Amino acid sequence: MQRDLRFELYLALLLLGADPMLLGSLAAWRDGVDNDALIADLANWNEAKVLEMKEWLATMSGEELEAAQSRIRQYEEARGALSEARGGLSEEAPRRAA
């Protein structure tokens, strides 16, 4: 069942037009890479993506700007909640585990 879940998640993100680097990490996980390696890859991808989005904010306006700011805010709130749940550990912890 775990392999089916991994495969369906990969396909869903593929259909949503996910970044090839993100899909590559998921494909490796689907094929058996351990969870810690996937978590490290995803944490790195997420951090790089949010930084990229912040850099592009100055070029956006209107609804596009509001949507990007909303996604960044949601990301930062979720990342903060995760950090609090871990007892204040930073988001760097998953990267060091890999």
Buried (B, 14 or more C-beta within 10 A) or exposed (E): EEEEEBBEEBEEBBEEEBEEEBBEBBBBBBEEBEEEBBBBBBBBBBBEBBEEBEEEEEEBEEEEBEEBBEEBEEBEEEBEEBBEEEEEEEBEBBBEEB
